[in-house]
Amino acid sequence: MDEKARLRRFGIGMAVTLAVTVVVGAVFGSLAVPLSLAIGLGITLLLGGGRSRG
């Protein structure tokens, strides 16, 4: 995966994470916000948005 594709995936993942965090915060309250941020960032990194392998 080249650098441009990796950065695109990271940007999309973070945008989705922030959108989900806002929704979760509105529905479940402030206690769920850190959990949704941690899960979203973890999924983003696992899907290839993190450090390159090489």
Biopython code that builds the backbone (N, CA, C, O; Angstrom):
import numpy as np
from Bio.PDB.StructureBuilder import StructureBuilder

atoms = [
    (1, "MET", "N", (0.852, -1.168, 0.000)),
    (1, "MET", "CA", (0.000, 0.000, 0.000)),
    (1, "MET", "C", (0.903, 1.238, 0.000)),
    (1, "MET", "O", (1.819, 1.350, 0.815)),
    (2, "ASP", "N", (0.638, 2.138, -0.900)),
    (2, "ASP", "CA", (1.479, 3.328, -0.963)),
    (2, "ASP", "C", (1.046, 4.358, 0.095)),
    (2, "ASP", "O", (0.016, 4.211, 0.753)),
    (3, "GLU", "N", (1.850, 5.372, 0.225)),
    (3, "GLU", "CA", (1.649, 6.373, 1.275)),
    (3, "GLU", "C", (0.328, 7.133, 1.091)),
    (3, "GLU", "O", (-0.372, 7.407, 2.065)),
    (4, "LYS", "N", (-0.003, 7.465, -0.141)),
    (4, "LYS", "CA", (-1.232, 8.234, -0.394)),
    (4, "LYS", "C", (-2.474, 7.427, -0.008)),
    (4, "LYS", "O", (-3.396, 7.965, 0.606)),
    (5, "ALA", "N", (-2.502, 6.160, -0.357)),
    (5, "ALA", "CA", (-3.639, 5.308, -0.005)),
    (5, "ALA", "C", (-3.726, 5.123, 1.505)),
    (5, "ALA", "O", (-4.822, 5.108, 2.067)),
    (6, "ARG", "N", (-2.582, 4.983, 2.164)),
    (6, "ARG", "CA", (-2.570, 4.813, 3.611)),
    (6, "ARG", "C", (-3.118, 6.053, 4.310)),
    (6, "ARG", "O", (-3.904, 5.943, 5.252)),
    (7, "LEU", "N", (-2.706, 7.224, 3.851)),
    (7, "LEU", "CA", (-3.193, 8.464, 4.454)),
    (7, "LEU", "C", (-4.685, 8.669, 4.185)),
    (7, "LEU", "O", (-5.400, 9.197, 5.037)),
    (8, "ARG", "N", (-5.154, 8.257, 3.013)),
    (8, "ARG", "CA", (-6.568, 8.368, 2.698)),
    (8, "ARG", "C", (-7.380, 7.477, 3.639)),
    (8, "ARG", "O", (-8.401, 7.909, 4.174)),
    (9, "ARG", "N", (-6.933, 6.247, 3.840)),
    (9, "ARG", "CA", (-7.640, 5.330, 4.745)),
    (9, "ARG", "C", (-7.633, 5.860, 6.172)),
    (9, "ARG", "O", (-8.629, 5.750, 6.887)),
    (10, "PHE", "N", (-6.506, 6.436, 6.583)),
    (10, "PHE", "CA", (-6.423, 7.003, 7.930)),
    (10, "PHE", "C", (-7.399, 8.161, 8.082)),
    (10, "PHE", "O", (-8.089, 8.257, 9.097)),
    (11, "GLY", "N", (-7.467, 9.041, 7.084)),
    (11, "GLY", "CA", (-8.378, 10.182, 7.137)),
    (11, "GLY", "C", (-9.834, 9.759, 7.180)),
    (11, "GLY", "O", (-10.625, 10.310, 7.945)),
    (12, "ILE", "N", (-10.185, 8.781, 6.361)),
    (12, "ILE", "CA", (-11.561, 8.283, 6.349)),
    (12, "ILE", "C", (-11.889, 7.633, 7.688)),
    (12, "ILE", "O", (-12.966, 7.849, 8.244)),
    (13, "GLY", "N", (-10.963, 6.843, 8.200)),
    (13, "GLY", "CA", (-11.183, 6.180, 9.488)),
    (13, "GLY", "C", (-11.366, 7.166, 10.619)),
    (13, "GLY", "O", (-12.225, 6.973, 11.480)),
    (14, "MET", "N", (-10.573, 8.214, 10.629)),
    (14, "MET", "CA", (-10.696, 9.204, 11.699)),
    (14, "MET", "C", (-11.976, 10.012, 11.566)),
    (14, "MET", "O", (-12.592, 10.360, 12.574)),
    (15, "ALA", "N", (-12.389, 10.317, 10.335)),
    (15, "ALA", "CA", (-13.651, 11.044, 10.140)),
    (15, "ALA", "C", (-14.833, 10.213, 10.626)),
    (15, "ALA", "O", (-15.737, 10.732, 11.280)),
    (16, "VAL", "N", (-14.820, 8.923, 10.303)),
    (16, "VAL", "CA", (-15.893, 8.042, 10.764)),
    (16, "VAL", "C", (-15.856, 7.921, 12.282)),
    (16, "VAL", "O", (-16.903, 7.918, 12.930)),
    (17, "THR", "N", (-14.660, 7.824, 12.853)),
    (17, "THR", "CA", (-14.520, 7.738, 14.306)),
    (17, "THR", "C", (-15.110, 8.966, 14.992)),
    (17, "THR", "O", (-15.831, 8.841, 15.981)),
    (18, "LEU", "N", (-14.806, 10.148, 14.470)),
    (18, "LEU", "CA", (-15.329, 11.371, 15.077)),
    (18, "LEU", "C", (-16.852, 11.457, 14.946)),
    (18, "LEU", "O", (-17.534, 11.879, 15.879)),
    (19, "ALA", "N", (-17.379, 11.056, 13.791)),
    (19, "ALA", "CA", (-18.834, 11.083, 13.604)),
    (19, "ALA", "C", (-19.522, 10.119, 14.566)),
    (19, "ALA", "O", (-20.535, 10.461, 15.175)),
    (20, "VAL", "N", (-18.975, 8.923, 14.700)),
    (20, "VAL", "CA", (-19.555, 7.937, 15.611)),
    (20, "VAL", "C", (-19.443, 8.422, 17.059)),
    (20, "VAL", "O", (-20.353, 8.209, 17.860)),
    (21, "THR", "N", (-18.347, 9.061, 17.385)),
    (21, "THR", "CA", (-18.156, 9.568, 18.745)),
    (21, "THR", "C", (-19.201, 10.614, 19.095)),
    (21, "THR", "O", (-19.716, 10.622, 20.213)),
    (22, "VAL", "N", (-19.518, 11.490, 18.162)),
    (22, "VAL", "CA", (-20.544, 12.516, 18.407)),
    (22, "VAL", "C", (-21.894, 11.860, 18.632)),
    (22, "VAL", "O", (-22.630, 12.242, 19.542)),
    (23, "VAL", "N", (-22.220, 10.878, 17.809)),
    (23, "VAL", "CA", (-23.509, 10.186, 17.946)),
    (23, "VAL", "C", (-23.579, 9.430, 19.275)),
    (23, "VAL", "O", (-24.581, 9.502, 19.986)),
    (24, "VAL", "N", (-22.510, 8.710, 19.601)),
    (24, "VAL", "CA", (-22.478, 7.943, 20.848)),
    (24, "VAL", "C", (-22.563, 8.876, 22.053)),
    (24, "VAL", "O", (-23.242, 8.569, 23.032)),
    (25, "GLY", "N", (-21.884, 10.000, 21.983)),
    (25, "GLY", "CA", (-21.947, 10.964, 23.075)),
    (25, "GLY", "C", (-23.350, 11.518, 23.274)),
    (25, "GLY", "O", (-23.791, 11.723, 24.405)),
    (26, "ALA", "N", (-24.051, 11.759, 22.165)),
    (26, "ALA", "CA", (-25.409, 12.290, 22.257)),
    (26, "ALA", "C", (-26.390, 11.241, 22.784)),
    (26, "ALA", "O", (-27.321, 11.571, 23.518)),
    (27, "VAL", "N", (-26.179, 9.983, 22.408)),
    (27, "VAL", "CA", (-27.126, 8.932, 22.779)),
    (27, "VAL", "C", (-26.832, 8.363, 24.169)),
    (27, "VAL", "O", (-27.742, 8.212, 24.984)),
    (28, "PHE", "N", (-25.571, 8.048, 24.438)),
    (28, "PHE", "CA", (-25.224, 7.330, 25.663)),
    (28, "PHE", "C", (-24.574, 8.191, 26.739)),
    (28, "PHE", "O", (-24.411, 7.737, 27.872)),
    (29, "GLY", "N", (-24.208, 9.404, 26.414)),
    (29, "GLY", "CA", (-23.602, 10.274, 27.406)),
    (29, "GLY", "C", (-22.081, 10.268, 27.331)),
    (29, "GLY", "O", (-21.479, 9.573, 26.512)),
    (30, "SER", "N", (-21.485, 11.054, 28.202)),
    (30, "SER", "CA", (-20.044, 11.301, 28.115)),
    (30, "SER", "C", (-19.188, 10.102, 28.517)),
    (30, "SER", "O", (-18.011, 10.054, 28.158)),
    (31, "LEU", "N", (-19.729, 9.146, 29.240)),
    (31, "LEU", "CA", (-18.919, 7.989, 29.634)),
    (31, "LEU", "C", (-18.560, 7.095, 28.451)),
    (31, "LEU", "O", (-17.541, 6.406, 28.497)),
    (32, "ALA", "N", (-19.361, 7.088, 27.405)),
    (32, "ALA", "CA", (-19.115, 6.234, 26.249)),
    (32, "ALA", "C", (-18.157, 6.873, 25.243)),
    (32, "ALA", "O", (-17.666, 6.181, 24.351)),
    (33, "VAL", "N", (-17.882, 8.155, 25.360)),
    (33, "VAL", "CA", (-17.042, 8.848, 24.385)),
    (33, "VAL", "C", (-15.616, 8.302, 24.359)),
    (33, "VAL", "O", (-15.128, 7.997, 23.271)),
    (34, "PRO", "N", (-14.913, 8.158, 25.490)),
    (34, "PRO", "CA", (-13.548, 7.617, 25.424)),
    (34, "PRO", "C", (-13.501, 6.201, 24.860)),
    (34, "PRO", "O", (-12.568, 5.846, 24.140)),
    (35, "LEU", "N", (-14.500, 5.402, 25.187)),
    (35, "LEU", "CA", (-14.546, 4.037, 24.667)),
    (35, "LEU", "C", (-14.725, 4.034, 23.154)),
    (35, "LEU", "O", (-14.060, 3.266, 22.459)),
    (36, "SER", "N", (-15.605, 4.871, 22.636)),
    (36, "SER", "CA", (-15.806, 4.916, 21.190)),
    (36, "SER", "C", (-14.575, 5.461, 20.476)),
    (36, "SER", "O", (-14.257, 5.011, 19.375)),
    (37, "LEU", "N", (-13.880, 6.416, 21.078)),
    (37, "LEU", "CA", (-12.635, 6.915, 20.482)),
    (37, "LEU", "C", (-11.568, 5.823, 20.439)),
    (37, "LEU", "O", (-10.875, 5.671, 19.433)),
    (38, "ALA", "N", (-11.438, 5.076, 21.507)),
    (38, "ALA", "CA", (-10.436, 4.001, 21.554)),
    (38, "ALA", "C", (-10.744, 2.909, 20.539)),
    (38, "ALA", "O", (-9.843, 2.426, 19.853)),
    (39, "ILE", "N", (-11.994, 2.524, 20.439)),
    (39, "ILE", "CA", (-12.377, 1.485, 19.478)),
    (39, "ILE", "C", (-12.178, 1.975, 18.051)),
    (39, "ILE", "O", (-11.654, 1.243, 17.211)),
    (40, "GLY", "N", (-12.589, 3.197, 17.773)),
    (40, "GLY", "CA", (-12.435, 3.747, 16.420)),
    (40, "GLY", "C", (-10.984, 3.871, 16.005)),
    (40, "GLY", "O", (-10.632, 3.530, 14.876)),
    (41, "LEU", "N", (-10.139, 4.351, 16.898)),
    (41, "LEU", "CA", (-8.718, 4.473, 16.573)),
    (41, "LEU", "C", (-8.096, 3.097, 16.378)),
    (41, "LEU", "O", (-7.288, 2.905, 15.469)),
    (42, "GLY", "N", (-8.462, 2.150, 17.217)),
    (42, "GLY", "CA", (-7.931, 0.794, 17.060)),
    (42, "GLY", "C", (-8.321, 0.171, 15.735)),
    (42, "GLY", "O", (-7.491, -0.451, 15.072)),
    (43, "ILE", "N", (-9.567, 0.330, 15.344)),
    (43, "ILE", "CA", (-10.013, -0.213, 14.056)),
    (43, "ILE", "C", (-9.304, 0.486, 12.904)),
    (43, "ILE", "O", (-8.903, -0.163, 11.938)),
    (44, "THR", "N", (-9.148, 1.801, 12.999)),
    (44, "THR", "CA", (-8.442, 2.546, 11.952)),
    (44, "THR", "C", (-7.016, 2.039, 11.788)),
    (44, "THR", "O", (-6.553, 1.840, 10.664)),
    (45, "LEU", "N", (-6.324, 1.830, 12.886)),
    (45, "LEU", "CA", (-4.942, 1.354, 12.813)),
    (45, "LEU", "C", (-4.870, -0.076, 12.297)),
    (45, "LEU", "O", (-3.964, -0.412, 11.534)),
    (46, "LEU", "N", (-5.806, -0.918, 12.700)),
    (46, "LEU", "CA", (-5.806, -2.311, 12.224)),
    (46, "LEU", "C", (-6.118, -2.417, 10.736)),
    (46, "LEU", "O", (-5.642, -3.337, 10.071)),
    (47, "LEU", "N", (-6.906, -1.495, 10.207)),
    (47, "LEU", "CA", (-7.262, -1.544, 8.788)),
    (47, "LEU", "C", (-6.199, -0.940, 7.888)),
    (47, "LEU", "O", (-6.398, -0.841, 6.677)),
    (48, "GLY", "N", (-5.092, -0.543, 8.453)),
    (48, "GLY", "CA", (-3.984, -0.086, 7.616)),
    (48, "GLY", "C", (-3.760, 1.403, 7.623)),
    (48, "GLY", "O", (-2.996, 1.911, 6.801)),
    (49, "GLY", "N", (-4.399, 2.118, 8.522)),
    (49, "GLY", "CA", (-4.198, 3.551, 8.569)),
    (49, "GLY", "C", (-3.021, 3.968, 9.424)),
    (49, "GLY", "O", (-2.685, 5.151, 9.485)),
    (50, "GLY", "N", (-2.400, 3.027, 10.073)),
    (50, "GLY", "CA", (-1.300, 3.360, 10.980)),
    (50, "GLY", "C", (0.057, 3.305, 10.300)),
    (50, "GLY", "O", (0.183, 3.619, 9.117)),
    (51, "ARG", "N", (1.052, 2.911, 11.041)),
    (51, "ARG", "CA", (2.421, 2.874, 10.523)),
    (51, "ARG", "C", (2.538, 1.850, 9.408)),
    (51, "ARG", "O", (1.884, 0.807, 9.415)),
    (52, "SER", "N", (3.385, 2.181, 8.456)),
    (52, "SER", "CA", (3.589, 1.258, 7.333)),
    (52, "SER", "C", (4.471, 0.104, 7.771)),
    (52, "SER", "O", (5.302, 0.245, 8.668)),
    (53, "ARG", "N", (4.284, -1.022, 7.139)),
    (53, "ARG", "CA", (5.097, -2.197, 7.453)),
    (53, "ARG", "C", (6.252, -2.265, 6.467)),
    (53, "ARG", "O", (6.091, -2.684, 5.320)),
    (54, "GLY", "N", (7.386, -1.856, 6.927)),
    (54, "GLY", "CA", (8.469, -1.947, 5.958)),
    (54, "GLY", "C", (9.659, -1.161, 6.284)),
    (54, "GLY", "O", (10.631, -1.170, 5.529)),
]
sb = StructureBuilder()
sb.init_structure("model")
sb.init_model(0)
sb.init_chain("A")
sb.init_seg("    ")
for serial, (resi, resn, name, xyz) in enumerate(atoms, 1):
    if name == "N":
        sb.init_residue(resn, " ", resi, " ")
    sb.init_atom(name, np.array(xyz, "f"), 0.0, 1.0, " ", f" {name:<3s}", serial, name[0])
structure = sb.get_structure()
